[in-house]
Amino acid sequence: MSVAMLVNGESSPLVRADDRGLQYGDGLFETALLVGGRVRYFDDHLNRLFSGCERLGIAPPEEQTLRTEVAKVTAGAERGVLKITVTRGAGGRGYRPSGSMQSTRVVGLHPFNPAPKTPLRLRWCDIRLGRNPRLAGIKHLNRLEQVLAQSEWREGEADEGVMLDTEGEVVCATSANLFAVRDGALITPDLRFCGVRGVMRAQVLKAAATLRLTVSEEPLWPHDLETASEVFITNAVRGIRSVASLDSLQWSETRVATRLANALSLSDT
């Protein structure tokens, strides 16, 4: 499968060299799974994208235009990874944005590469996430912290890394949200200072309430994982993945993750 790409509705892989997404990381993105010819949780992804545009003061693309372009790049495809990128737009040098900028939108469909469904081996990352409540929760383009974190290990040495913030709180994996089960309760970091409020994270929280699991969004510290009976991570493309180890910590329990995956019908990921 080749990559299908539209830039501002045109069949082109190119953006302007002075686009603020390229120059300053001034924008947002969404990554979603196309399965059975449909974008899973598409409305939730669009809602987060538009919410992020509002918070950053970026002129959002017209929703129907985005839907039309997504339909075009996914036409005839059964499976893939959809990525939507929206930047503030192009033009001008310097940090101060112009109020009249027209946003740039990039819509692309990429191949989906299935991964083994065995529990994951994680490691602690050395790089820390900076605290900034203004940016917490949204999926902005500034991902250098995650790039540096994933550069800390070689392919095959670990499946993912767990990131702390600058004060030592557990935040997330490099490309996924994190959950722990402790004393029968499901706990996930509250992300009040940094991290992405993932679409799959939100679905897990809803499913947990339906299953009448005790759920808490709260500050999580490394020692909390030492007393956890089960750990798993989530993202929109890979669904729910159980964790077998985090450096010297080990877990064999996958019951809660399995219940949630079944409740959300995630067997296709």
Summary of the structure (lengths in Angstrom):
residues: 269
radius of gyration: 18.9
end to end distance: 17.9
largest distance: 54.8
contacts: 813
relative contact order: 0.14
helix: 24%
strand: 32%
